[in-house]
Amino acid sequence: MGNVGMRSRKKTLLLALVLLLVAAPFLFKWGLQWKWRDLLSPAERVAVIGHSPSHQKDTALNVVMIGDSWAGMHHETGCDSVMKRLLEEMMCRPVDFVSKGRGGARSKDVYRLMFKSQCSPGELADGYCTDSLLAERPDYCIVMAGINDASANIGTDYYLANYRLILSWLLENGVRPVVVEMPDVNIRQLYGDKPLYDKMVDRIRAWLTHSPMYSVMEYSEALKSMLVRDSLMEKVVFVPVSEWNPKGCDDPRGLYLSDQIHLNERGYHLLDSCIAVCMSRQ
């Protein structure tokens, strides 16, 4: 009886070990999803009490640009005045234009920064909040978002969920979105020299979200597919990367700064010209 009992205990322990080994990956994945729940969860829809602009719109076309560092640097480098002139030439009418963005902003941040109620005191003090740009319900809103989602390997589901929220608010408030497809920039060069631990975290996050490491293209393709699938192409102005920067940071015309992620003056002029052309077609 003693030998039978010993064999039974061994079988039980062996079975428990097998079950643990089988369950380990699922437990590991669940643990990471719980740990990163705030990071990986898209924004919740913000309930906003609708209100009309404080004054009637004049004859000038009101155009704004919001988003990440591409929008922020557009303003900081003085490209807003150039964009205003390009739009006036293409649209054949006066244009008011201003851009505002935050470096490092992911799509969730871009949406959150559209509302004062969602911004931290620091974000308000630093002027990142775009509520003031949208309060008067501009005619067009150019959206720059995607590169930081890709650099965080945060997944297309997260990106699309937040982008839908941005588009929904704009369309519901009579603002026509201008969707700028992000080109293939060199995220790997900027983030490839991270410490080993940080790179391992990035790789685990890419595995968890089923996304490629440091790649923008999957996000761009997912966005286009979503616009077509949800019948939004007819409601937005889509600016395809194929019309101005199909080779991304490898473009021989030298459109990027040395980091191969941010545009230089020539790059902004080319992009702005393409945006103006796309808007004039509508």
Disulfide bonds with the S-S distance in Angstrom:
none
